Amino acid sequence: MARAVGAGDRARCGQPLRPSRVRVACDHALPAASEEARETGHRPGAPRRAFRFPVRGVRVSWQAWATVAIVAAAMALFASEKLRIDLVALLVLAALVVLGIVSPAEALSGFSNEATVTVAAMFALSLGIERSGALDPLTRLLSRIRRPWVLTLAMMLAIAPIGAFVKNIALVATFLPLALRVCQRTRTSPARVLMPMAYAAQMGGVCTLIGTSSNLLADSLAQKHGLQAFGVFEFVRLGAVLAVVGMAYLMLVGRWLLPRHVDAEQPVQADVGKYVTELEVPAGSALIGQSFAEARLGETYGVYPLELLRGEKHMWSPRSQEIAAGDVLLVRGDWDKIEDFRRQADLRNAPESRYVKDDDHARVMVELMVAPASAVEGRRVGETGIGWRYDAVVLAIHRRGQVLRDKLSDVSFAVGDVLLALVDEKALANLRNDEAFIVLGQRDEMRRTPRKAIYAVGIMAAVVVASGLRWLPIPIAAICGATAMALAGCFGRKDVYEGMDWKIIILLGAILPLGIAIEKTGLSHALVRLGMDLVGTHGPLAALLMVYLLTALLTELMGHNPSVVLMVGIAASVAGAMHVDPRPFVVAVAFAAATSFATPVGYPTNTMVYYAGGYRFTDFMKVGIPLILVFCALSMWLIPHFWPFHPAAGR
């Protein structure tokens, strides 16, 4: 197991003295009294009964097997997406406490962890950059581009450096509508642009310690294993090389693997697919007395009826049922065709007639996409507060790959849903600032005060300098920066709480004790022994490759933060077994977790463009798996060069 050692231990291991850093002891440096603990994974105070692990001579306690079961269940739940990620993490935490694997104090330690606090403060800083309009000049410059391949390259070159300091989800949400508008203007498929944009955000985020939550988490866990803290810019050398190679791959190779279909009929401000909406039949409509079959809506208007609603009842045979005054037709089709049909048949938009106030307020029609980690996910229209907060009415919903057959008021929102809504013009600015939705249209109408943008950029730069030069610890610098942005008016008083991604905060706080359980039960030692049997005598580079690939696989299955929690302790223990510096192994975990390209669910930015770009699941695999392998090969070459296995010998 990993432990802090002194010079005497290192001398017995045959390792060079490294007084500036704390290292991990090798197995034969452990005291003789701990031999049983090393072989069984037993810890003082734990039950002595143990079971054989499928590795030579390794026996582990029942708590270790329980931890294995908890990890397996968590992975299955993370991959299935049937429960929210923060709820899964809380279930893991509860199971560990109930089974007595971790103490209550250890269970709550994750919420006071430096990584959790820093991520929360960095969310506030990113919010200030976004809300202040600091990115507006860049978006206006990019909007002038006419050639799709130039747009793709320009997007990546702009997003990657900014992603090193700004939350990736906010960054992609800002540039997504711009990319869609340019694609519409140039009659280019968004699929050619959006995936490289999402990948570039990840490439930029991994370049700094504060660029992504998994980097901060890896650093915090590494310090708990006795390693010296990583610097804010310590990852830049490797991250910059990978970003340049990654962008070159996407421009030269990836563009041939991306979908080549061109959907020129995909406007940005009017329609991204087949909408489902409700049309009310008033007295005097030409449809009264006809059935769906007789009206021939599909052949005549290009509108397809789904259900006939009479009061609260779904009519059992809508195609043969005669339409009566007061009925509501649930129909699906392109919005312009639905509107044409509504006018010709003298129908009314049911939600609009029901909820729009009779006042003189000007209303605009906007298109909204439900963002990843949105607070409205799983809620129905009436539960989101969109009506009273923005005086908005949802007229229609588009859900990719699924035909909705419920009343709009009964539909629970899912990530990627596109809503067509009427919004009070005066409330539109506030709606744009709501991180629960991405406004796909009219973002270029936003007007912000340049002074606040300057404040936001200056404060962010001060945080980076103060933490980079170690004038202040990163959490303190980030908290001071968030406070300064609030005082400068870079975001509203309530914006910081509404814009905070609480799912990630809860996930980090609740999942961190899982790492404690893995170490405490001896499971980490057993897994290291299993890994060492697989690596054999092939040396530390083979062990580094194993750690990188295992982290990459876990990331695609369960997300980047849980995979870091599982792998950092194991990586440090593997380094101890190999008698080498653990830092290269922790770096491998951080980079493998923060560059998730193979699935649309491995990273939130992938999920965003998956819905907006019309991708298939296999599109990410075709483009992303070769890119992961390229990054892995480069990392195996560069990580030992930048972080030598034996630092004293490498200098």
Secondary structure as UniProt FT lines:
FT   HELIX           7..13
FT   TURN            19..20
FT   HELIX           27..29
FT   HELIX           32..34
FT   HELIX           35..40
FT   TURN            44..45
FT   STRAND          50..52
FT   TURN            56..57
FT   STRAND          59..61
FT   HELIX           62..80
FT   HELIX           85..98
FT   TURN            99..100
FT   HELIX           104..108
FT   HELIX           109..112
FT   HELIX           114..131
FT   TURN            132..135
FT   HELIX           136..142
FT   TURN            143..144
FT   HELIX           148..163
FT   TURN            164..165
FT   HELIX           168..185
FT   TURN            186..187
FT   HELIX           190..192
FT   HELIX           194..205
FT   TURN            206..207
FT   TURN            209..210
FT   HELIX           213..224
FT   TURN            225..226
FT   TURN            232..235
FT   HELIX           236..249
FT   HELIX           250..254
FT   HELIX           255..257
FT   TURN            264..265
FT   STRAND          275..280
FT   TURN            283..284
FT   TURN            286..289
FT   HELIX           292..295
FT   HELIX           297..301
FT   STRAND          304..310
FT   TURN            311..312
FT   STRAND          313..314
FT   TURN            318..320
FT   TURN            325..326
FT   STRAND          328..333
FT   HELIX           335..344
FT   TURN            345..346
FT   STRAND          348..349
FT   HELIX           350..355
FT   STRAND          363..370
FT   TURN            372..373
FT   TURN            375..378
FT   HELIX           381..384
FT   HELIX           386..390
FT   STRAND          392..398
FT   TURN            400..401
FT   HELIX           408..410
FT   TURN            415..416
FT   STRAND          418..424
FT   HELIX           425..427
FT   HELIX           428..432
FT   TURN            435..436
FT   STRAND          437..439
FT   HELIX           443..445
FT   HELIX           450..468
FT   TURN            469..470
FT   HELIX           474..488
FT   TURN            493..494
FT   HELIX           495..499
FT   HELIX           502..520
FT   TURN            521..522
FT   HELIX           523..535
FT   TURN            536..537
FT   HELIX           540..558
FT   HELIX           560..578
FT   HELIX           583..594
FT   TURN            600..601
FT   HELIX           604..613
FT   HELIX           617..642
FT   HELIX           647..650
//
